């Protein structure tokens, strides 16, 4: 069985900014006196749920990486 390299696994992953960070930035730009609407709270709950799923996926990826064998580099990075 041929295992994928860590780089191949990373390249396959979907790249995106965590939606919770985007929501937090949006809320931080509001005036402190503005209250959250029911729609804002519902959206925040949805985003927190999807962000929790993202964390679980990341934890699974870290477990997979921990099980991979070390792979020697073909080049030496500058500074080493």
N, CA and C atoms as a LAMMPS dump frame, in Angstrom:
ITEM: TIMESTEP
0
ITEM: NUMBER OF ATOMS
240
ITEM: BOX BOUNDS ff ff ff
-5.0000000000000000e+02 5.0000000000000000e+02
-5.0000000000000000e+02 5.0000000000000000e+02
-5.0000000000000000e+02 5.0000000000000000e+02
ITEM: ATOMS id mol type element x y z
1 1 1 N 0.839 -1.185 0
2 1 2 C 0 0 0
3 1 3 C 0.884 1.249 0
4 2 1 N 0.665 2.132 -0.956
5 2 2 C 1.439 3.368 -1.046
6 2 3 C 0.682 4.467 -0.312
7 3 1 N 1.371 5.094 0.636
8 3 2 C 0.763 6.184 1.411
9 3 3 C 1.039 7.51 0.707
10 4 1 N 0.095 8.42 0.881
11 4 2 C 0.29 9.763 0.352
12 4 3 C 1.255 10.529 1.248
13 5 1 N 2.017 11.42 0.632
14 5 2 C 2.917 12.25 1.428
15 5 3 C 2.103 13.32 2.143
16 6 1 N 2.653 13.907 3.217
17 6 2 C 1.939 14.992 3.897
18 6 3 C 1.575 16.135 2.95
19 7 1 N 2.468 16.464 2.027
20 7 2 C 2.182 17.537 1.082
21 7 3 C 0.993 17.182 0.193
22 8 1 N 0.924 15.96 -0.281
23 8 2 C -0.201 15.54 -1.125
24 8 3 C -1.524 15.619 -0.367
25 9 1 N -1.499 15.259 0.895
26 9 2 C -2.705 15.33 1.719
27 9 3 C -3.135 16.776 1.902
28 10 1 N -2.174 17.668 2.195
29 10 2 C -2.496 19.083 2.38
30 10 3 C -3.04 19.709 1.103
31 11 1 N -2.463 19.364 -0.032
32 11 2 C -2.888 19.954 -1.307
33 11 3 C -4.339 19.583 -1.61
34 12 1 N -4.775 18.408 -1.206
35 12 2 C -6.145 17.96 -1.468
36 12 3 C -7.19 18.687 -0.612
37 13 1 N -6.771 19.237 0.522
38 13 2 C -7.721 19.84 1.453
39 13 3 C -8.278 21.151 0.923
40 14 1 N -9.527 21.421 1.298
41 14 2 C -10.189 22.671 0.935
42 14 3 C -9.608 23.788 1.789
43 15 1 N -9.305 24.915 1.158
44 15 2 C -8.722 26.041 1.88
45 15 3 C -9.773 27.119 2.073
46 16 1 N -9.918 27.58 3.316
47 16 2 C -10.893 28.638 3.604
48 16 3 C -10.563 29.271 4.946
49 17 1 N -11.087 30.45 5.158
50 17 2 C -10.955 31.118 6.449
51 17 3 C -12.075 30.605 7.348
52 18 1 N -11.746 30.343 8.599
53 18 2 C -12.742 29.869 9.546
54 18 3 C -13.886 30.889 9.615
55 19 1 N -15.121 30.466 9.355
56 19 2 C -16.259 31.392 9.37
57 19 3 C -16.462 32.091 10.71
58 20 1 N -16.048 31.465 11.811
59 20 2 C -16.19 32.095 13.126
60 20 3 C -15.307 33.34 13.215
61 21 1 N -14.155 33.303 12.579
62 21 2 C -13.264 34.468 12.57
63 21 3 C -13.897 35.593 11.775
64 22 1 N -14.493 35.262 10.642
65 22 2 C -15.16 36.282 9.821
66 22 3 C -16.339 36.906 10.573
67 23 1 N -17.104 36.074 11.276
68 23 2 C -18.244 36.572 12.044
69 23 3 C -17.772 37.472 13.189
70 24 1 N -16.727 37.046 13.882
71 24 2 C -16.193 37.851 14.987
72 24 3 C -15.714 39.213 14.481
73 25 1 N -15.061 39.218 13.336
74 25 2 C -14.6 40.494 12.761
75 25 3 C -15.791 41.398 12.433
76 26 1 N -16.837 40.805 11.867
77 26 2 C -18.038 41.586 11.538
78 26 3 C -18.651 42.194 12.803
79 27 1 N -18.76 41.389 13.859
80 27 2 C -19.347 41.881 15.102
81 27 3 C -18.464 42.944 15.754
82 28 1 N -17.147 42.806 15.64
83 28 2 C -16.24 43.785 16.234
84 28 3 C -16.313 45.14 15.537
85 29 1 N -16.716 45.149 14.284
86 29 2 C -16.822 46.408 13.534
87 29 3 C -18.095 47.185 13.873
88 30 1 N -19.013 46.539 14.548
89 30 2 C -20.262 47.202 14.932
90 30 3 C -20.038 48.102 16.135
91 31 1 N -20.928 49.055 16.315
92 31 2 C -20.881 49.887 17.511
93 31 3 C -21.226 49.036 18.728
94 32 1 N -20.601 49.346 19.849
95 32 2 C -20.802 48.565 21.069
96 32 3 C -22.255 48.583 21.531
97 33 1 N -22.993 49.653 21.219
98 33 2 C -24.375 49.769 21.667
99 33 3 C -25.366 48.989 20.837
100 34 1 N -24.95 48.496 19.661
101 34 2 C -25.866 47.739 18.803
102 34 3 C -26.112 46.35 19.384
103 35 1 N -27.364 45.992 19.5
104 35 2 C -27.723 44.661 19.998
105 35 3 C -27.726 43.659 18.853
106 36 1 N -27.527 42.411 19.207
107 36 2 C -27.604 41.348 18.207
108 36 3 C -29.064 40.996 17.962
109 37 1 N -29.41 40.827 16.707
110 37 2 C -30.768 40.425 16.365
111 37 3 C -30.888 38.902 16.474
112 38 1 N -32.118 38.422 16.405
113 38 2 C -32.347 36.975 16.435
114 38 3 C -31.667 36.313 15.239
115 39 1 N -31.654 37.007 14.116
116 39 2 C -30.993 36.476 12.911
117 39 3 C -29.48 36.364 13.143
118 40 1 N -28.888 37.376 13.79
119 40 2 C -27.456 37.344 14.094
120 40 3 C -27.118 36.167 15
121 41 1 N -27.949 35.955 16.009
122 41 2 C -27.702 34.865 16.957
123 41 3 C -27.841 33.518 16.268
124 42 1 N -28.853 33.378 15.414
125 42 2 C -29.04 32.129 14.675
126 42 3 C -27.861 31.86 13.749
127 43 1 N -27.403 32.898 13.079
128 43 2 C -26.253 32.751 12.175
129 43 3 C -25.002 32.387 12.967
130 44 1 N -24.826 33.007 14.126
131 44 2 C -23.675 32.698 14.977
132 44 3 C -23.704 31.239 15.429
133 45 1 N -24.884 30.745 15.804
134 45 2 C -25.006 29.341 16.21
135 45 3 C -24.641 28.405 15.066
136 46 1 N -25.111 28.714 13.858
137 46 2 C -24.781 27.895 12.686
138 46 3 C -23.28 27.89 12.427
139 47 1 N -22.679 29.062 12.515
140 47 2 C -21.243 29.178 12.258
141 47 3 C -20.44 28.461 13.336
142 48 1 N -20.865 28.581 14.573
143 48 2 C -20.158 27.884 15.643
144 48 3 C -20.25 26.366 15.478
145 49 1 N -21.39 25.893 15.008
146 49 2 C -21.546 24.457 14.782
147 49 3 C -20.625 24.001 13.649
148 50 1 N -20.582 24.759 12.551
149 50 2 C -19.717 24.367 11.435
150 50 3 C -18.243 24.511 11.816
151 51 1 N -17.926 25.499 12.653
152 51 2 C -16.543 25.672 13.105
153 51 3 C -16.122 24.527 14.015
154 52 1 N -17.048 24.042 14.833
155 52 2 C -16.744 22.88 15.68
156 52 3 C -16.447 21.665 14.817
157 53 1 N -17.204 21.5 13.746
158 53 2 C -16.952 20.398 12.82
159 53 3 C -15.573 20.561 12.173
160 54 1 N -15.22 21.786 11.819
161 54 2 C -13.921 22.048 11.214
162 54 3 C -12.79 21.669 12.173
163 55 1 N -12.974 21.959 13.458
164 55 2 C -11.966 21.609 14.462
165 55 3 C -11.822 20.088 14.549
166 56 1 N -12.943 19.367 14.523
167 56 2 C -12.885 17.9 14.569
168 56 3 C -12.171 17.342 13.349
169 57 1 N -12.421 17.943 12.187
170 57 2 C -11.745 17.499 10.957
171 57 3 C -10.245 17.742 11.08
172 58 1 N -9.869 18.907 11.579
173 58 2 C -8.457 19.24 11.752
174 58 3 C -7.783 18.276 12.722
175 59 1 N -8.469 17.945 13.811
176 59 2 C -7.908 16.99 14.763
177 59 3 C -7.683 15.63 14.097
178 60 1 N -8.604 15.22 13.238
179 60 2 C -8.435 13.97 12.504
180 60 3 C -7.246 14.026 11.559
181 61 1 N -7.064 15.179 10.907
182 61 2 C -5.924 15.344 10.01
183 61 3 C -4.608 15.274 10.781
184 62 1 N -4.582 15.899 11.97
185 62 2 C -3.369 15.848 12.785
186 62 3 C -3.054 14.418 13.217
187 63 1 N -4.078 13.647 13.534
188 63 2 C -3.869 12.234 13.875
189 63 3 C -3.286 11.482 12.685
190 64 1 N -3.819 11.768 11.487
191 64 2 C -3.307 11.109 10.283
192 64 3 C -1.849 11.479 10.032
193 65 1 N -1.502 12.742 10.225
194 65 2 C -0.118 13.162 10.016
195 65 3 C 0.814 12.505 11.025
196 66 1 N 0.345 12.34 12.254
197 66 2 C 1.174 11.726 13.285
198 66 3 C 1.521 10.287 12.914
199 67 1 N 0.673 9.634 12.154
200 67 2 C 0.908 8.251 11.772
201 67 3 C 1.754 8.079 10.518
202 68 1 N 2.091 9.17 9.861
203 68 2 C 2.885 9.072 8.64
204 68 3 C 4.367 8.914 8.956
205 69 1 N 5.072 8.169 8.12
206 69 2 C 6.521 8.045 8.33
207 69 3 C 7.219 9.355 7.938
208 70 1 N 8.389 9.564 8.522
209 70 2 C 9.185 10.748 8.17
210 70 3 C 9.592 10.657 6.705
211 71 1 N 9.583 11.794 6.031
212 71 2 C 9.944 11.848 4.617
213 71 3 C 11.128 12.793 4.451
214 72 1 N 12.253 12.288 3.967
215 72 2 C 13.418 13.171 3.809
216 72 3 C 13.153 14.193 2.694
217 73 1 N 13.728 15.354 2.885
218 73 2 C 13.575 16.429 1.886
219 73 3 C 14.641 16.249 0.813
220 74 1 N 14.291 16.657 -0.393
221 74 2 C 15.255 16.601 -1.491
222 74 3 C 16.131 17.869 -1.528
223 75 1 N 15.682 18.912 -0.818
224 75 2 C 16.448 20.151 -0.776
225 75 3 C 16.635 20.575 0.68
226 76 1 N 17.67 21.36 0.917
227 76 2 C 17.92 21.879 2.265
228 76 3 C 17.418 23.318 2.284
229 77 1 N 16.475 23.645 3.183
230 77 2 C 15.967 25.019 3.248
231 77 3 C 17.075 26.016 3.579
232 78 1 N 16.987 27.207 3.053
233 78 2 C 17.971 28.247 3.318
234 78 3 C 17.971 28.547 4.817
235 79 1 N 19.141 28.652 5.399
236 79 2 C 19.27 28.955 6.814
237 79 3 C 19.563 27.741 7.661
238 80 1 N 19.577 26.552 7.059
239 80 2 C 19.887 25.334 7.836
240 80 3 C 21.227 24.78 7.445
